[in-house]
Amino acid sequence: LKHAHTLLRRKTCPIEVRYTPTALGPAAIKVTLYSLRDVLCAFPVGTLGTWGGGGTGGEATAQLGRNESCRLRPATEEDTFRLRVYRPALLLDVVLHDGVQVER
């Protein structure tokens, strides 16, 4: 029953993100949610819980073009997250904004 409640909350309370660039903004960005306890931002929310094959996956990362929007539904019971914005790159993404706190 607890798992069903978590799935329902993810579906009904997503985190909505919209990319509205300035004239000099990049053509695409990547947004990723991290736990507030993850000071290094090493693993997006929910990635460790789904590696073993158990649980139901959620969306904690999205790539957006200009004027696009998305809904993130992280696979966790937490309600508050740290949002990082990146410029996508071939090898390592470039951090554009670090540390916006968002809530479901």
URKA-V301448 format. One record per residue. N is the residue number from 1. SS is DSSP state (h for helix, s for strand, l for the rest). Layout:
BEGIN
N;SS + N;SS
END
This chain:
BEGIN
1;l + 2;h + 3;h + 4;h + 5;h + 6;h + 7;h + 8;h + 9;h + 10;h + 11;h + 12;h + 13;l + 14;l + 15;s + 16;s + 17;s + 18;s + 19;l + 20;l + 21;l + 22;l + 23;l + 24;l + 25;l + 26;l + 27;l + 28;s + 29;s + 30;s + 31;s + 32;s + 33;s + 34;s + 35;l + 36;l + 37;l + 38;l + 39;l + 40;l + 41;l + 42;l + 43;l + 44;l + 45;l + 46;l + 47;h + 48;h + 49;h + 50;h + 51;l + 52;l + 53;l + 54;l + 55;l + 56;l + 57;l + 58;l + 59;s + 60;l + 61;s + 62;s + 63;s + 64;s + 65;s + 66;l + 67;l + 68;l + 69;s + 70;s + 71;s + 72;s + 73;s + 74;l + 75;l + 76;l + 77;l + 78;l + 79;l + 80;s + 81;s + 82;s + 83;s + 84;s + 85;s + 86;s + 87;s + 88;l + 89;l + 90;l + 91;l + 92;l + 93;l + 94;s + 95;s + 96;s + 97;s + 98;s + 99;s + 100;s + 101;s + 102;s + 103;s + 104;l
END
